[in-house]
Amino acid sequence: MFDALDWDFLSGGHGNVGSRADVDFYRQFLDDLEAAVGEALANVPWGAGTTDPAQLNAHTAYLSNWIAEVGKYATEKPRPVYGDYSGFDHATPKNAELVGMYLHSYR
């Protein structure tokens, strides 16, 4: 959608004003994050992060702990490229969890 429009700078209303190069960079980050989450879903075993299943009284701890581990795993994959950018450590784990929930539920 953005590629078809004639613009030099984008002010999307959330975040900084950016150039086409900035938007391309962000789109690449999103592609890289989705790939990292896909890898995490394939490699983080169900139940990871659950230390003592015998003490659980509900299965919900499995999902919340597992998806947190998926987020951690997926955050480390793009860290060499994006880790020094502002907000990476604060936003990426939860964003990875959200992508993980989407991929797990709908793909």
Buried (B, 14 or more C-beta within 10 A) or exposed (E): EEEEEEEEEBEEEEEEEBEEEBBEBBEEBEEBBBEBBBBBBEEBEEBBBBEEEEEEEEEEBBBEBBBBBBBBBBBBBBEEEBEEEEEBEEEBBEBBBEBBBEBBEEE
